[in-house]
């Protein structure tokens, strides 16, 4: 991305789009509720209609409801994702957001202008000019050389900013096509169906995912991510308990969210005594090796605080939940790609991994966990 393009970004239009998609999600949820109350529930109750045709109509209504709910979830997620790109957590991979990036660009431009220099928009380099005689004095030459070095340092900073913008742009471009899924993963809430027959392509995907598990465990030390993937490939679908204390200790974004929830509990005017907060979203982040272990294992998840509030003290624990599934559009997870020595050694589409659940070679499952007792004073 060109430096000038960063300066001219109209971020308010992207924020308006985020708000609009959030509104679409709310409207679709309302439509799903109205359809259930007015159509699906009366048909499903069989109070007015029974038999095979009634059963078929009820199944069709369920499919319509799932479609509405899927669009609602995906639209709301798109709204949150765009808002994060504009002014929140960015793409979740440590690249910041566009508001901070644009502010940094304006600050850098002011520094550059203060030195009497400009930015060439064609190649993102910093230019300067000086009027000298044909044979400048040693002191004048020294000043010219220093100006050149200073321009080079500015150029490095300009190009670094542009590289960050390119990374955010690439993340956005990769996420948007995934957000609304494919024909096989569109109904995000109807993942229990296993009505297919495994073919050679499915067996190949299964073998590749087994290799991914081994690579995560033995090459990178991502044991939790590998354990979760192995549980998926095992195919039993049993609930899986993670060490929530480790998750909290390893992931600063999660720690920040918990602190925010604690502050809300402390500031609330609810009576002292027991409390349970609403489930709220959080994520692992991506910056450290410990975070990447959980990024590849969970990435997004939900948490809540359960405890008591009494006499300026909050005794609580944190509960975590997540549905472990692949190819869910609302989580806008990219395909698995890994290159070595210029060759793609891993290139697996999310939809292909989701297909393992449908054909019975793997199974989605519920993840849960709870931290030990914690205390916070307010």
C-alpha positions as CSV (number, residue, x, y, z in Angstrom):
1,X,0.0,0.0,0.0
2,X,1.3,3.5,-0.8
3,X,2.0,5.9,2.1
4,X,-0.3,8.5,0.7
5,X,-3.1,5.9,0.5
6,X,-2.8,5.3,4.2
7,X,-3.1,9.0,4.9
8,X,-6.2,9.3,2.8
9,X,-8.1,6.2,4.1
10,X,-11.7,7.1,4.8
11,X,-12.0,4.9,7.9
12,X,-15.5,6.3,8.8
13,X,-16.9,4.5,5.7
14,X,-15.5,1.2,6.9
15,X,-16.9,1.8,10.4
16,X,-20.3,2.5,8.8
17,X,-20.1,-0.8,7.0
18,X,-19.2,-2.5,10.3
19,X,-22.3,-0.9,11.9
20,X,-24.5,-1.9,9.0
21,X,-23.4,-5.5,9.1
22,X,-24.1,-5.7,12.8
23,X,-27.6,-4.3,12.1
24,X,-28.1,-6.9,9.5
25,X,-27.2,-9.6,12.0
26,X,-29.7,-8.2,14.5
27,X,-32.4,-8.1,11.9
28,X,-31.8,-11.6,10.8
29,X,-31.9,-12.9,14.4
30,X,-35.3,-11.1,14.8
31,X,-36.5,-12.7,11.5
32,X,-35.4,-16.2,12.7
33,X,-37.3,-15.7,16.0
34,X,-40.4,-14.5,14.2
35,X,-40.3,-17.4,11.8
36,X,-39.9,-19.9,14.6
37,X,-42.8,-18.4,16.6
38,X,-45.2,-17.9,13.7
39,X,-44.4,-20.8,11.4
40,X,-41.9,-23.4,12.6
41,X,-43.2,-24.0,16.1
42,X,-46.9,-24.3,15.1
43,X,-46.0,-26.8,12.3
44,X,-43.6,-28.7,14.6
45,X,-46.2,-29.0,17.4
46,X,-48.4,-31.1,15.0
47,X,-51.4,-29.6,16.6
48,X,-52.9,-28.9,13.1
49,X,-51.1,-31.3,10.8
50,X,-49.6,-34.7,11.1
51,X,-48.0,-37.4,8.9
52,X,-45.1,-37.6,6.6
53,X,-45.9,-34.3,4.8
54,X,-46.0,-32.6,8.2
55,X,-42.7,-34.1,9.1
56,X,-41.2,-33.0,5.8
57,X,-42.6,-29.4,6.3
58,X,-41.1,-29.3,9.8
59,X,-37.7,-30.4,8.5
60,X,-37.9,-27.7,5.8
61,X,-38.7,-25.1,8.4
62,X,-35.8,-26.2,10.5
63,X,-33.5,-25.7,7.5
64,X,-34.9,-22.2,6.9
65,X,-34.4,-21.3,10.6
66,X,-30.8,-22.6,10.5
67,X,-30.1,-20.5,7.3
68,X,-31.4,-17.4,9.0
69,X,-29.4,-18.0,12.1
70,X,-26.3,-18.7,10.1
71,X,-26.6,-15.5,8.2
72,X,-27.2,-13.6,11.4
73,X,-24.1,-15.1,13.1
74,X,-21.9,-14.4,10.0
75,X,-23.2,-10.8,9.6
76,X,-22.6,-10.0,13.2
77,X,-19.1,-11.5,13.1
78,X,-18.3,-9.5,10.0
79,X,-19.4,-6.4,11.8
80,X,-17.2,-7.1,14.7
81,X,-14.3,-8.0,12.4
82,X,-14.5,-4.8,10.4
83,X,-14.8,-2.8,13.6
84,X,-11.6,-4.5,15.0
85,X,-9.8,-3.7,11.7
86,X,-10.8,-0.1,12.0
87,X,-10.1,0.6,15.7
88,X,-10.0,-2.5,17.7
89,X,-7.7,-5.6,17.9
90,X,-6.9,-5.5,14.2
91,X,-6.7,-8.8,12.5
92,X,-5.9,-10.6,15.8
93,X,-2.3,-11.4,14.5
94,X,-0.5,-8.5,16.2
95,X,-0.7,-6.1,13.2
96,X,-2.6,-3.3,15.0
97,X,-5.6,-1.5,13.4
98,X,-6.1,1.1,10.7
99,X,-6.8,4.0,13.0
100,X,-3.5,3.6,14.9
101,X,-1.7,3.0,11.6
102,X,-3.1,6.2,10.0
103,X,-2.3,8.2,13.1
104,X,1.3,6.9,13.0
105,X,1.5,7.8,9.4
106,X,0.4,11.4,10.0
107,X,2.9,11.7,12.9
108,X,5.7,10.3,10.7
109,X,4.7,12.7,7.9
110,X,4.9,15.6,10.3
111,X,8.5,14.5,11.4
112,X,9.5,14.2,7.7
113,X,8.1,17.6,6.8
114,X,9.8,19.1,9.9
115,X,13.1,18.2,8.3
116,X,12.2,19.8,5.0
117,X,11.7,16.4,3.3
118,X,8.8,14.8,1.4
119,X,7.6,11.3,0.7
120,X,7.6,10.1,-2.9
121,X,4.2,8.2,-3.3
122,X,5.5,6.2,-6.3
123,X,8.0,4.2,-4.3
124,X,7.4,5.2,-0.7
125,X,10.9,6.8,-0.3
126,X,11.8,10.0,1.4
127,X,13.2,12.7,-0.8
128,X,15.1,15.9,0.0
129,X,17.0,18.6,-1.8
130,X,19.7,21.1,-0.9
131,X,21.3,24.0,-2.8
132,X,25.1,23.8,-2.7
133,X,28.0,25.0,-4.7
134,X,30.0,22.8,-7.0
135,X,32.6,22.2,-4.3
136,X,31.0,22.1,-0.8
137,X,33.1,22.6,2.2
138,X,33.8,19.6,4.5
139,X,31.3,20.9,7.0
140,X,28.6,21.3,4.3
141,X,29.4,17.9,2.9
142,X,29.0,16.4,6.4
143,X,25.6,18.0,6.8
144,X,24.6,16.7,3.3
145,X,25.7,13.2,4.3
146,X,23.7,13.3,7.5
147,X,20.6,14.5,5.7
148,X,21.0,11.5,3.4
149,X,21.2,9.1,6.3
150,X,18.3,10.7,8.0
151,X,16.2,10.4,4.8
152,X,17.2,6.7,4.6
153,X,16.0,6.1,8.2
154,X,12.7,7.8,7.4
155,X,12.3,5.7,4.3
156,X,12.7,2.5,6.4
157,X,10.0,3.7,8.8
158,X,7.7,4.6,5.9
159,X,8.1,1.2,4.3
160,X,7.6,-0.6,7.6
161,X,4.2,1.3,8.0
162,X,3.3,0.4,4.4
163,X,4.2,-3.3,5.1
164,X,1.9,-3.3,8.1
165,X,-0.9,-1.8,6.0
166,X,-0.3,-4.5,3.3
167,X,-0.6,-7.3,6.0
168,X,-3.9,-5.9,7.3
169,X,-5.2,-5.5,3.8
170,X,-4.2,-9.2,3.0
171,X,-5.9,-10.4,6.2
172,X,-9.1,-8.5,5.3
173,X,-9.0,-9.9,1.7
174,X,-8.5,-13.4,3.0
175,X,-11.2,-13.2,5.7
176,X,-14.1,-11.7,3.7
177,X,-14.6,-14.7,1.2
178,X,-14.5,-17.1,4.2
179,X,-16.9,-15.2,6.3
180,X,-20.0,-16.4,4.5
181,X,-18.7,-19.9,3.8
182,X,-19.3,-22.4,1.1
183,X,-22.3,-24.5,0.2
184,X,-21.0,-27.2,2.4
185,X,-20.3,-25.1,5.5
186,X,-23.0,-22.4,5.2
187,X,-25.3,-23.9,7.9
188,X,-23.0,-23.4,10.8
189,X,-25.5,-24.6,13.4
190,X,-26.3,-27.9,11.6
191,X,-23.0,-29.7,12.1
192,X,-24.3,-33.0,13.5
193,X,-25.2,-34.4,10.2
194,X,-23.0,-37.3,9.1
195,X,-24.7,-38.5,5.9
196,X,-21.8,-38.8,3.5
197,X,-19.5,-41.6,2.4
198,X,-15.7,-41.1,2.8
199,X,-13.8,-41.1,-0.5
200,X,-10.1,-41.1,-1.3
201,X,-9.9,-37.3,-1.1
202,X,-11.4,-37.4,2.4
203,X,-8.8,-40.1,3.4
204,X,-6.1,-37.9,2.0
205,X,-7.3,-34.9,4.1
206,X,-7.4,-37.1,7.2
207,X,-3.8,-38.2,6.6
208,X,-2.7,-34.7,6.1
209,X,-4.4,-33.5,9.3
210,X,-2.7,-36.3,11.2
211,X,0.6,-35.1,9.8
212,X,-0.3,-31.5,10.9
213,X,-0.8,-32.7,14.4
214,X,2.6,-34.3,14.5
215,X,4.2,-31.2,13.1
216,X,2.6,-29.0,15.7
217,X,3.6,-31.3,18.5
218,X,7.1,-32.3,17.6
219,X,8.4,-29.3,15.5
220,X,6.7,-26.4,17.3
221,X,5.8,-27.7,20.7
222,X,2.1,-26.8,20.3
223,X,0.9,-29.6,22.5
224,X,-2.5,-28.3,23.3
225,X,-3.3,-27.5,19.7
226,X,-2.1,-31.0,18.7
227,X,-4.2,-32.7,21.5
228,X,-7.3,-30.9,20.4
229,X,-6.8,-31.8,16.7
230,X,-6.1,-35.5,17.7
231,X,-9.4,-35.5,19.7
232,X,-11.2,-34.2,16.6
233,X,-9.6,-36.9,14.4
234,X,-10.4,-39.6,17.0
235,X,-14.0,-39.0,16.0
236,X,-15.8,-39.7,19.3
237,X,-17.2,-36.2,19.8
238,X,-16.8,-36.4,23.6
239,X,-16.4,-33.1,25.5
240,X,-12.8,-32.1,26.0
241,X,-11.5,-30.2,29.1
242,X,-8.6,-27.8,28.6
243,X,-6.3,-26.3,31.3
244,X,-8.0,-22.9,31.6
245,X,-5.3,-21.6,34.0
246,X,-2.7,-22.2,31.3
247,X,-4.9,-20.5,28.7
248,X,-5.3,-17.5,30.9
249,X,-1.6,-17.3,31.8
250,X,-0.4,-17.7,28.2
251,X,-2.8,-15.2,26.5
252,X,-2.6,-11.4,27.3
253,X,-5.8,-10.6,25.3
254,X,-7.7,-13.0,27.4
255,X,-6.2,-11.5,30.6
256,X,-7.3,-8.1,29.4
257,X,-10.8,-9.2,28.8
258,X,-11.0,-10.8,32.2
259,X,-9.8,-7.6,33.9
260,X,-12.5,-5.7,32.0
261,X,-15.2,-8.1,33.2
262,X,-13.8,-7.8,36.8
263,X,-14.0,-4.0,36.6
264,X,-17.6,-4.2,35.4
265,X,-18.5,-6.5,38.2
266,X,-16.9,-4.2,40.8
267,X,-18.6,-1.1,39.3
268,X,-22.0,-2.7,39.0
269,X,-24.8,-1.8,41.4
270,X,-26.0,-5.4,41.8
271,X,-26.4,-6.6,45.4
272,X,-23.4,-8.2,47.0
273,X,-23.4,-12.0,46.9
274,X,-23.1,-14.6,44.2
275,X,-22.8,-13.6,40.5
276,X,-22.4,-15.1,37.1
277,X,-21.5,-12.9,34.1
278,X,-22.8,-13.4,30.6
279,X,-20.7,-15.4,28.2
280,X,-18.4,-13.0,26.3
281,X,-16.0,-13.5,23.4
282,X,-12.2,-13.5,23.7
283,X,-9.2,-14.9,21.8
284,X,-5.7,-16.1,22.2
285,X,-3.8,-13.5,20.2
286,X,-0.8,-14.6,18.1
287,X,2.3,-12.8,19.2
288,X,4.1,-15.3,21.4
289,X,4.8,-19.1,20.9
290,X,2.5,-19.8,23.9
291,X,-0.2,-17.7,22.3
292,X,0.2,-19.5,18.9
293,X,-0.3,-22.9,20.7
294,X,-3.8,-21.7,21.7
295,X,-4.3,-19.8,18.4
296,X,-4.0,-23.1,16.5
297,X,-6.0,-24.9,19.1
298,X,-8.9,-22.5,19.8
299,X,-8.3,-18.9,18.6
300,X,-11.8,-17.6,19.5
301,X,-13.6,-18.8,22.5
302,X,-16.2,-17.7,25.1
303,X,-15.6,-17.0,28.8
304,X,-17.5,-16.0,31.9
305,X,-16.8,-15.2,35.6
306,X,-18.5,-17.0,38.4
307,X,-18.1,-16.1,42.0
308,X,-19.1,-13.9,44.9
309,X,-18.7,-10.1,45.5
310,X,-18.5,-9.1,49.2
311,X,-16.9,-6.3,51.2
312,X,-14.7,-5.0,48.5
313,X,-13.5,-8.4,47.4
314,X,-14.4,-10.6,44.5
315,X,-13.7,-14.3,44.8
316,X,-14.2,-15.9,41.4
317,X,-13.1,-18.4,38.8
318,X,-13.2,-18.2,35.0
319,X,-15.1,-20.7,32.9
320,X,-14.3,-21.2,29.2
321,X,-16.3,-22.9,26.4
322,X,-15.8,-23.4,22.7
323,X,-17.2,-25.6,19.9
324,X,-14.3,-27.2,18.2
325,X,-15.1,-27.3,14.5
326,X,-13.5,-26.5,11.2
327,X,-14.8,-24.6,8.2
328,X,-17.2,-22.4,10.3
329,X,-17.5,-19.2,8.3
330,X,-18.2,-16.9,11.2
331,X,-14.7,-17.5,12.6
332,X,-13.1,-16.5,9.3
333,X,-10.3,-18.9,9.7
334,X,-8.0,-19.3,6.7
335,X,-6.9,-22.5,5.0
336,X,-3.9,-24.4,6.3
337,X,-0.8,-23.5,4.3
338,X,2.8,-24.2,5.0
339,X,5.7,-23.9,2.6
340,X,9.3,-25.2,2.9
341,X,12.1,-24.5,0.5
342,X,9.5,-22.9,-1.9
343,X,7.2,-26.0,-1.9
344,X,3.7,-26.2,-0.5
345,X,4.1,-29.1,2.0
346,X,0.7,-28.3,3.6
347,X,-2.3,-26.8,1.6
348,X,-5.6,-27.9,3.1
349,X,-8.9,-26.0,2.7
350,X,-11.1,-25.5,5.8
351,X,-14.1,-26.9,3.9
352,X,-12.2,-30.1,3.3
353,X,-11.5,-30.5,7.0
354,X,-15.1,-29.8,7.8
355,X,-16.1,-32.5,5.4
356,X,-14.3,-35.1,7.7
357,X,-17.1,-34.4,10.2
358,X,-19.8,-34.9,7.6
359,X,-18.5,-38.2,6.4
360,X,-17.7,-39.6,9.9
361,X,-13.9,-39.5,9.8
362,X,-13.8,-36.9,12.5
363,X,-16.3,-35.2,14.8
364,X,-16.8,-31.8,16.2
365,X,-16.9,-31.5,20.0
366,X,-17.4,-29.2,22.9
367,X,-14.4,-27.7,24.7
368,X,-14.6,-26.5,28.3
369,X,-12.4,-25.5,31.2
370,X,-12.3,-23.7,34.5
371,X,-9.6,-21.8,36.3
372,X,-8.7,-22.2,39.9
373,X,-10.0,-19.8,42.5
374,X,-9.0,-16.2,42.1
375,X,-9.4,-13.1,44.3
376,X,-9.6,-9.5,43.2
377,X,-10.0,-6.4,45.5
378,X,-11.8,-3.2,44.5
